Amino acid sequence: MPLTRVTLRQFEALVAIAELHSFAEAGNRLGLTSSAVSQLVAELESVLGFRIFDRTTRRVALSSAGRDFLASAESVLRHVQAAEKTADDLRNRAAGIVRVGAPLVLAGMALPAAIRAYAATRPKVVVRVVDTPVDVLIDHVANGDLDLAIGPNRATGAHVAGAPAFDSPWVLWCTPEHPLARRRRVRWADLRDTPLVAAGRDHERSVAQMRLSAPPDARITPIDVVDNVTTALGVAAQGLAATLTPGYVAALAHPFGLVMRRVVAPETIRQVCVYRPLSRAASPAAEGFAQFMLEWLPQWNERIMAAPQA
């Protein structure tokens, strides 16, 4: 039986007539004339090879074969309606899976809070957090391993676009008993003889770049480099050294009992961006979450930086 000739409109007519027992009322529901509905049924019966309705002058009723076939027609329409609803959700950014990469602090502190807030309005969007080192964020967006990425400002090349989300100053973390904790602001020159631990090569390079123009005897060199910022914060919490990070690390640093001091003269800013692919179209769900993050991240950063300091 060549069911490719069957149309959804024919199935809609079948179901409407079966429910209303009237061609005229079915036509009113479907926005068609009675004759048009009759034509749809005749075409469907021709394809199926059996009569669907028994017609009399007083009533319209399903034939025995029609009753057996009705459930199949209703099932098809339910699946089509479900597919239409899914398409509407995807088109309106209300459903889908989004893979978002971010380095440790943003992946562990910012993204989970953002996902929870986003789920309140888009419960069908599933956001997957992918822990991603800073050095490979851009590459993973470019090659499709990630739909989006959140991280420090980096050169993006031709296949990825970065949209600034917020600026975060570099700050010093130390114990309340540290000599520099007595100051509200710390100058870079004050750090020359201060033991510092750097968190990862990214932070080590950033600190070096900040003082690159300084005379050799004024440059800041970490006494140690560890892989994770949590390790650096733990070292600082024991008074073994201080550490430098962007200010948004405050979300992770406060539980260590450390105090934050702005580093000035000059103040150095790290920009955090939302990265999206240029070489392929982002899904509606990914685009919707990216727009949300560009609005949500600055507010998150303001809350972090406004937390009371010792």
N, C-alpha and C positions, 0 to 999 in steps of 0.2 A: 504493500500500500504506500503510495508516494506521499508521505506526510509532509514533505517539504511544501506541498501546495496548501497546507492548513495554515490559517492565520490566527493571530491572537484575537482579532476582532470577532472571528467566528466562535471561538471559545467563550468570549465575553457574552456574545448573544445567547449561546447555549445555556450558560449559567444563569443569566438574567431571566430567560424564559422559564427555566426550571424552577426558579424561586418565585416568580410573579404569576406564572400560569397564563401569560398574556403577551402576545406579540406587541400590542400597542403600548403596554406599560413598560415592557423591556425596551422598546424604542425610546420612550421618554427618558429612561435611565441612561441610555447610551447616547442620547442626542440624535437619534435616527428616526426615520419614518418607519411605520409598520411594515411597509413593503420592502424597505431596505433590510430590516431584520429578517424577514422571510427569505430574502435572497441569500443572506449570509448562511442561514440554516440549510437552504437547498444546496448551496455550494459545499458545505461541510458534509452533508449526507452523501453527496455525489463522490467525494473523496473517500469517505469511510466505507461506503458500500452497504450501508444499512440505514433504515429510517430511525431518526432520533426521537421524534415526537409523533404521538397519535393525536390527530386533530379532529374535533367535532365542531358543530356549530355553537356549542355552549362552552367548551373548555379545551385547553391544551394540556396534555399530559405526556410525560416521558414514556417512550416505549420500553419494553423489557431490555433491549440492547442499549437504549439511551440511558437507562438507570445504571447499567453496568459501566458505561463509558463516562458518566458524569464525574466520578471521583478522579479519573485521570485528567480530565479537563480542568477541574478545580485545582489539582496539584500543580499542573503547568502554570496556571495563573498565579498561584501562591509563590512559586519560585521566581517568576518574572517580577512580581511585586517586590520580593525580597531583593532581587538584583537591582531593581530601580532604586530602592531605598539605600542600598550600599553605594550605588553610583552617586546619589544625592549627598550622602555623608562624605564620600571622598571629594566630590566637587566643592563642598562647603567646608572642607578641612576638618570634618567632624570624625573621621575614622582613618585608620592606617597605622603603619609601623614606621617609626623614625629612629634611626641610629645616630646618636650624638656622641662625638668623642670630646674628651677634655682631660687635661692633666689632673693630678691627684687632688689638689684642694678644690678646684672647681667641680670635678667629678664627684667628690665625696660630700661637699658642703652646699654648693650652689644648685647643682642640677637636681638632686633629689627633692629639694624644697620647691624648685620651679615646676617639676613634674607634678607634685602634689597640688600646687596651685592651678596648673593647667587642666588637671583631671576634673576639677570642679565644673568646668565649662565644656570640656571635650573628653568625656569619659571613654569614648571608643578609640581615642588615639593612644597607641602604645609607644612609649618612648623608652628605648634601650640605651643605657649608659655604657659607653665603651671607654675604659681607662686607656688613655693614649699619651705617650710621651710628647712633649712640646715639639721636639725636632721632626716628628713625622706627621703631625696634625694635618698640614697642608697636603702632603702627598696622599694621605688616606681619603681626604675629601676629593681630590682630583681623580683618583683611580676608582672611586665608587665604593670603597670599603665603609665610608661614612656618608650619611646624608647631610650632616651638619657637623661643625666643630666649634667649640668655645675655647679660646686660649689667647695668649699674648700676641701682640702685633708681630707679624712676620711678613716677609716678601711672599706674594702669592703666585706670581707668574700669570700666564694667560688663561688658566683653566679654573681658577678659584677667585672668588671675590670676598673681601673682608669688610664688614660693616662695623665701625666702632660702637662698642656698647658702653664702656665707662673707662675713666682714667683712674689709676691707683698709684699713689706715691710710694717710693721705696722707703721702708722704715726699719728701724733697729729694734730687735727684741732682746731683752735682757731681764735678769731678775730684779726685783725691787731694791735689792742691796747693792746692785752694780753701781760703780761710781757715776756712770753716765745717766742712771735712772733719776738723779736729782735734777736733771735739766729737762725743760719742756721741749727744747729743740736741740738737736745734735748736728754739728758741722762735720763735713767729710774730713776735715783736718783733724777733728777730735778722734777719729777712728784709726789714725795712722799707727798708734801703738796699742790698739785694742785687739785682743785675740778674737778672731772671727771664724765661724764655721760656715761654709757655703753649702747650700742644698742643691746638689746636682750640677752638672756642667753648665746648664742653662743659667743658673744663678751665678756661678763662678764667672762665666763670660760677661754677664751683665754688670757685675761689680767691677770687673777689669775695664770694661768699656767706659764706665762712669768716670774713672780716674785716669783714662788713657793719656789725656793731655797734661796730667800733672807731672812734675819732676820725678825722676826715679825714686828719690828718697821720700816722696810724699805719697806714692802709690800704695793702695791697700791690697794686701795679699792674704788670703785666708790661710789659717794654720792647718785647716783640714777641709776636705770636700767629701760629703756623704751623698748617698743616692736619693734619699727622700727627705722632704721638708720636715716630716714628723721627727726624724732622727736628729736633725739640726736643732729643732725646738727642744727636744729632750736633753741634748747636750747643753743648750743654753739654760734650761731649767735647773741644771745642777751647778750652774755658775762656772762651768769650764770654759765657756766662750760666749760671745753674743752672736747673733745671726741677723742677716739682712734679707728681707723679703718684700714683695709688694704688700701694700696695706690690707688687701682683701684676705690675706692669710690669717687675719685676726680671728676669723671664724674657727680656725683650728688652734691658734696660739693661746687664746684665753684660758682654756682648761689646764694649760701647763703652768699657770700662775705667773706668766711673763708680762712685762709692761712694754708698751709700744712708744717709741719716740720718733718723731718725724726727723728725717735727715735733710738738712738744708745747706745752702751755700755751695753749690746750687741744689735745688730740689729736683730730683729725677723722677720722671713719671713713666709708669708702664701702662700701656693701653691694652685693654682686653677687647677682643673682637669676636663677632659671630661670622663664621666662614661658611660659604655656600658654593656649590659647583656652578661654573659657567658653561662647561662643555656639554652638559646634559640638563634636561628640565627637571627641576625638583618636584617631588610629589606635592599635591595640595596640602597633605598633612605636614610634610617637612617645612613647606613655606609658611604655613600657619604657625608652627612652633617657633620658627626663626623670628617671625615678627613679634611673637609673644616675648621671646627672650630679649629682644632689643629694648623692649619696654620694661621688662621685669628686672633684668640685671642691674641697671643703674639704681633702682630702688633698693635692691638687696645690698649693693655696695654701700649706699648711704647708711643703711641700718648697721652694717658691720663697722663702718668708720665712726659712727656716732656712739658706739658702746663706751661706757665710762672707762677711763684710764686711771691707773693709780698715780 
